[in-house]
Amino acid sequence: MPPTTTGASRTRLAYNANGMRSVALDEAVRVLADAGYDGVELSLNAQHVDPWAFSPADAERLQRALDATGLLACSLATGDPHLLGERAFEPAMVDPDPAARERRLDLLRRGVRLGVRLGVPLVVFSTGTRSPGTPAAEADRWVDEGVADLLDALHAELDAQGLPRGSTVLAVEPEPGFHCATNADVARLLERTGSGDLWLSQDLGHTVVVEDDPIASLARHLPVTRHLQVEDIADRVHAHLVPGDGDVDFAAVGHALGTGGLDGWISVELYDHDPVHREAARRSREHLLRFLPALSGTGQSTGRTTGEGAGARR
C-alpha cells in the first residue's frame, strides 16, 4: 500500500523539458501546466535553451508562458550528451587535455550565467567519464579546479545582476560510468569544496543502477540534496522508464522522503519519451502522487514565490 502522508511538504513536482523537444519551450510549459505539474526543469539543448543562441526574446517568451501558467522554472540541466560534439558527454571535466577541459567549462559557465539570468534556483552538471589510466586523485583535482571556476562564475554573475548569494546555486549529478558515479562520490566533492553554493542533485534511476542499496543511499544523502530526478528502471539497466513501468520500489522511496524530507524539487526525466510526452507526463504524475506523500500538495497551491523556483528574469 502507498504510505500515508503527515504534515506539510516543501517538495514540488516538475518535468524535465528535455523529454519534450518536439515542441517549443513555451508550449512545453503549457502542456505541463495542463497536466498538473508545479514546475519545469529547463535543459541546455539546441531545441530549447541553446547555450550559444538563447536570446532575450527567447527569455521573454519563456517568462510569458511561466506567468500565464503559474509554473516555476525549478532548475537548469546542462547534461545534453552532444552539445560539444558527436561523442556523448565529451570532452569531460576530467579530460586529460587542459584545452578539452576548458571547452567543457566554457559550456558550463554559459549554463551558469543563463541559469542566473533565467532566475532558476539551481544549475546542475556532471563530471563526465575518467579516461583509462587517469588516477582518481588527479581527476578529483581537475573536478575541484573546475568547480571553483564555476563557483567564481556564479558569484560574478549574481553580483553583476545585483542578486544575493544563494539566489542560484550549483549541484552535481552522479551518473553511471562517470568519475562521480554515486551519491557518496558527490558528497566527498562537497566536503572538499566546503561551499554552501554546491549541492547534490540525486537521480533515482542512476542510484538504482549503481548502488547496492539505493533507498538507503537516497535517504542518507537527503541533507545535501537540493533536487531529485526520478524515473523507473528495470533490472538495473540504465534506461529511463515511466514511473510504474519498471521495478523501482516507489513506496520505499516515498517512505524515505517522508522520513528524511526533501527541501527541493522532484522532477521526472524521460528524455527518450518525446513522441509520447503527454501520456508520459500524465502517467508519471499519477504514479508519483500515489506513492510519494511529500507531493500531496502538488498542483494545488497558489501564490508561488521566487524563493522556491523562478521564471526568466528580464
N, C-alpha and C positions, 0 to 999 in steps of 0.2 A: 504493500500500500504506500502511496506517496506520503511523505512526512507532513505533519501539520505545522502551521506557522504560528509564531508568537512574537508580539512586539512589532515595532515599526522597522522598516528597512530603508537603507540609503542606496540600495542596489537597483540599477535600471537596466533595461534590455535594449540592445542595439543590433544592427545587422551591418556586416561589412559590405560596402558597395562594390568591392572587387568581384562579388558574385552577381553583379547586375550591369556588366559592361556594355551590354547591347542597347541600353537606354542611357540618355543623357543624365547627368548627375542630379539636376533639379527634378527630373521625372522619377529617378530612383527614390529621392526624398519623399515625393508624393505617394509612391507605391508603398513605402514602408509606413508612412503615416496612416494610410488606409488599412494596412494590416495590423495596426495597433501598437507599433513599436514606439519607444520613447526617443530613440536616437539613431544616428547613422555613424558608422565608422568609415571615415574617408580613407582613400588609398591612393598612393602615388602610382599612376599609370597613365598611359597615353590617352585613354578614353575620358578620364575624369579629372584628375589633378596632375597634369603634366608638369614635372618639376622645372622644365625649361620654357614652358609656354603658358602656364596658368596666369591669366591677366586680371587686373582689377575688375574688368567687366565680368569675367567668369566668377569672381568672388561675389560681386553684386547679385548675379543671377542665383548663386547658391544661397546667399543671405535672404533673398526674397522668398525662396522656397521654404527655408527654415522658419522665417517669420510667419508665413502663411499657414504652415502645418503645426507649429509649436515644437517640432523635433529639435534635438540638440546634436551638434557635431561633437561626438564624445572623444574622438582620437583621430590621429593620422597615422596609418600604417605605411611603412616605407619599404616593404619587403617584396615588391613585384620582382619576379625572378629574372626578367630580361630587360630591365631598364638600362643596363650598361653593355648589353651585347647578347649574343646567342647562347653563350654558356651560362646556365642558370646560376644566379646569385654570385656571379664572378664579375670583376675581382672582389675579394672579400676584405674585411677589416684586418684579416690575418694573412694576407698575401705576402710572400717573402719580398716582393718587389715594392720598394717605397713609392714609386710612381703609381703602381696599381692601387696601393692602399689609399693614396691621395685621391684617385678617381672615385673610390667609394666614399671617402669622407666628403668630397665636394658634393656628391649627390645627397648625402645625409645632412650636410649643412643647409642645402637648399630646402630639404624637408623640414628641418628645424625652423628656418625662417618663415616658411609657408605656414607651418603649424601655429606659430605665434600670431602671424597676420590674420589667419583664419579664425583665431580665437579658440582653438581646441585646447583642452587642458593637458593632453598627453600626445607625445610623438614617440612611436615605437620603432625599434630597429633590432637587427640580429647581427651576430658576429661573422657569419659565413663559415666555410669549411677550412680547416687547417690542412695544409699540404703535407703529404708524407715526408718524414724527415725533419719537419719543423718541431723543435721541442715545445712542449706545452708552456713552459715558463717564458719562452720567447714570444709565443702567441699572446700570453697574458700581458706581457709588456706592451705589445702593439695595441691590444684592445684598450689597456689603461690609457695609453697616449691618445688614442682616438676618442675615447670617452671624454677625456679632459678637453680636447679640442672642441667637441660638440657642446659640452657644458659652457665653454667660453662663448661659442656662437649663440647659444641660447640666451645667456645673460646679456650679451651685446645687443641682441635683437629686442629683448624685453626692455632694456634701457632706451633703445632708440625709439620704441613705441610708447615710452612713458608708462610702462606697466610694471606692477610689483613682481618681485621674485616669487615664484610659485604659481603664477598665473598659468604658465605652461611648464610641464616637467617632462623628462625623458624616461623611457622604460625599455628594457632589454627583453626580448622574447627568445626563450630557448627553442631550438629547432633540431629535430633528429639529424644526426650526422654533422652538426656544426660544432665549432670549438666550444661554445656554450650550448650544450645539448640538454641539460637538466636544470630544474629549478635551483638545485644546490650550486651548480656552476655559476648561475647568475647571482645567487646570494653571496657567494665568495667575492664576485666582482663588486657588488655593492659594499661589502665590508672593506675591500681595498680602497675603494673610491671615497667612501665616507661622506658622500654628498646627499643632502636631503632632496635634491632635484633629480635623483636617479632611482628608479623603481624596477620591480619585476613585472612583466606582463606575461602571465601564465597562458598557455594554450592547453586546454584539457586533453584534446586528442594527442598532442605531442607528448604530454605527460603519460598518457596511457601507453603510447608506443615505446617510450624509453625507460620508464620507471617500473621497478618490480612491484611497488605498492603505490599506485598513482593517487589514490584517495588520501593516503597518509601524507604524501608529498604536497598535494594541493592544500591540505589543512595546515601543515607545518609552516608553509611559506605565505599564508594569507597576510601576516603582519607586514610583509614587504611588498605585497601585491597591490597594484593600483587598477588592474584591468585583467579580465579573464575572457579569452576567446573560447568558444565551445563549438563542438561538432561531435558526431558519433564516429566510432572506429570499430571495425570488425577484425578479429583475430590479430590485433596489434599491428596491422598493416597501415602505413601512413597514407590513407586515402580518406578525405573528408566526406562524411555521410550526414544526411539529415538526422538530427537527434531523434532516436527511436528506431532507426534503421540498422544499428549496429549492436554491439554488446556492452557498451558503457553502462555502468550501474548509476543512472541519474538519481535514483533515490538516495544512494550513498553520497553522491555529490551534493544533493540538497541538504542532507544531514550535516555534512562537513561545513557547508556555507552557513547553515543556520546556527551551528555551534561556534564557529570561528569568526563569522562576519566578514563581509567584503565591503569596504568603503570605496566603491568604484562601480565600474560598468561591466556587464556581461555582454559580449557581442558574438553573434553567430557568424562563423566564417565558412562559407560554402563557395569557394572561388570557381569550382568547376560545375556549378549548377545554374549557370546563367540561362540556359534555354528553358528552365522550369523555375525561375527565380520567384515568381509569385506563389506558386504552390510550396516551394521550399521554405519561403519565409513564413507562410501561414502555418505549415505543419511544425516547423521548428518552434515557433512561439507557443503553439498549443501544447507541445510536449514539455517544454521547459516550464511553462506556468503550472503544469500538473505536478512536476517533480521538484521544482526549486522554490521553496516557500519564500525565500528572500525577494522573489519577484512578485509577491502577491499584490503589490500596488501598481504594477506596470500598466501603463496605458490609461490610468485613471486619474493621474494628478495633473494639476494645472499650476500656473504661476512659477514656472521653472526659472532658475537663476543661473547666471553665467558661472557661478562657482561650481556648479555640478556638471558643466559642459557648456559649450557656447556655439555661436554661429560665426560666420565670417565677419571680421572687423572691417569697417570701411576705411 
